[in-house]
Amino acid sequence: MLRTSMLSSPTWRRGLLTGAAVTATLVLSACGGDDTSSDSGMNHGGMTATTAASAAAPATFNDADVMFASMMIPHHRQAVEMAGLAGGRAAGGDVKDLAAKIEAAQQPEIDTMTRWLTAWGHPMPAMNASGMPGMNASAMPGMDHGSMPGVMSPADMDKLAKATGAAFDKQFLTMMISHHEGAVTMARQEVAQGSNPDAKALAQKIITDQQAQITAMRQIRSGL
């Protein structure tokens, strides 16, 4: 009799449902509050602290990294200038294609190295009329035409600019092979002596890319 009375009582059932609803609300609210607090701590505490620490950490570099970027920028600029001449002077389509690839690859590398030097507190000085750094000896000792392997003289550049057709193709390939070999030499020195991982990675990329282009240029030249 007692069991029948309790189960059939509308009042008891309403009270049970109300209590269950309140309990569920309290549990969900508590869980939501804990998650929010935990997420907030993770996002604003851990992540912010990590970001701040990363931003505060100085980039690792040494004198070899600075020298590599400072010398490779004008070296690349000269290669880009040489490649730019091919569009209106070269006779062979393969020479024009190769020149376009050189220009497309080296200009972004110039931009990257320029940003590095600025971040390292060694911004690139203004270029002089021949495209070489216009600096005094104290700014970067030993940095001149002679210290950059494969760099062309103003007379070389003038001779190339006046050539056309098959004569241009042969001269361009001969000069660019020498220029690339110089870049590979400089890049190998960075791989051996640099400390910045990004600079060393770029140096290795230059070695790989330009050695492949040297092989291609020799093959093209042999067919002229």
Secondary structure in CASP SS format (residue, H / E / C, confidence):
PFRMAT SS
TARGET T0000
AUTHOR 0000-0000-0000
METHOD secondary structure of the structure
MODEL  1
M C 1.00
L H 1.00
R H 1.00
T H 1.00
S H 1.00
M H 1.00
L H 1.00
S C 1.00
S C 1.00
P H 1.00
T H 1.00
W H 1.00
R H 1.00
R H 1.00
G H 1.00
L H 1.00
L H 1.00
T H 1.00
G H 1.00
A H 1.00
A H 1.00
V H 1.00
T H 1.00
A H 1.00
T H 1.00
L H 1.00
V H 1.00
L H 1.00
S H 1.00
A H 1.00
C H 1.00
G H 1.00
G H 1.00
D H 1.00
D H 1.00
T H 1.00
S H 1.00
S H 1.00
D H 1.00
S H 1.00
G H 1.00
M H 1.00
N H 1.00
H H 1.00
G H 1.00
G H 1.00
M H 1.00
T H 1.00
A H 1.00
T H 1.00
T H 1.00
A H 1.00
A H 1.00
S H 1.00
A H 1.00
A H 1.00
A C 1.00
P C 1.00
A C 1.00
T C 1.00
F C 1.00
N C 1.00
D H 1.00
A H 1.00
D H 1.00
V H 1.00
M H 1.00
F H 1.00
A H 1.00
S H 1.00
M H 1.00
M H 1.00
I H 1.00
P H 1.00
H H 1.00
H H 1.00
R H 1.00
Q H 1.00
A H 1.00
V H 1.00
E H 1.00
M H 1.00
A H 1.00
G H 1.00
L H 1.00
A H 1.00
G H 1.00
G H 1.00
R H 1.00
A E 1.00
A C 1.00
G C 1.00
G H 1.00
D H 1.00
V H 1.00
K H 1.00
D H 1.00
L H 1.00
A H 1.00
A H 1.00
K H 1.00
I H 1.00
E H 1.00
A H 1.00
A H 1.00
Q H 1.00
Q H 1.00
P H 1.00
E H 1.00
I H 1.00
D H 1.00
T H 1.00
M H 1.00
T H 1.00
R H 1.00
W H 1.00
L H 1.00
T H 1.00
A H 1.00
W C 1.00
G C 1.00
H C 1.00
P C 1.00
M C 1.00
P C 1.00
A C 1.00
M E 1.00
N C 1.00
A C 1.00
S C 1.00
G C 1.00
M C 1.00
P E 1.00
G C 1.00
M C 1.00
N C 1.00
A C 1.00
S C 1.00
A C 1.00
M C 1.00
P C 1.00
G C 1.00
M C 1.00
D C 1.00
H H 1.00
G H 1.00
S H 1.00
M C 1.00
P C 1.00
G C 1.00
V C 1.00
M C 1.00
S C 1.00
P H 1.00
A H 1.00
D H 1.00
M H 1.00
D H 1.00
K H 1.00
L H 1.00
A H 1.00
K H 1.00
A C 1.00
T C 1.00
G H 1.00
A H 1.00
A H 1.00
F H 1.00
D H 1.00
K H 1.00
Q H 1.00
F H 1.00
L H 1.00
T H 1.00
M H 1.00
M H 1.00
I H 1.00
S H 1.00
H H 1.00
H H 1.00
E H 1.00
G H 1.00
A H 1.00
V H 1.00
T H 1.00
M H 1.00
A H 1.00
R H 1.00
Q H 1.00
E H 1.00
V H 1.00
A H 1.00
Q H 1.00
G C 1.00
S C 1.00
N C 1.00
P H 1.00
D H 1.00
A H 1.00
K H 1.00
A H 1.00
L H 1.00
A H 1.00
Q H 1.00
K H 1.00
I H 1.00
I H 1.00
T H 1.00
D H 1.00
Q H 1.00
Q H 1.00
A H 1.00
Q H 1.00
I H 1.00
T H 1.00
A H 1.00
M H 1.00
R H 1.00
Q H 1.00
I H 1.00
R H 1.00
S H 1.00
G C 1.00
L C 1.00
END
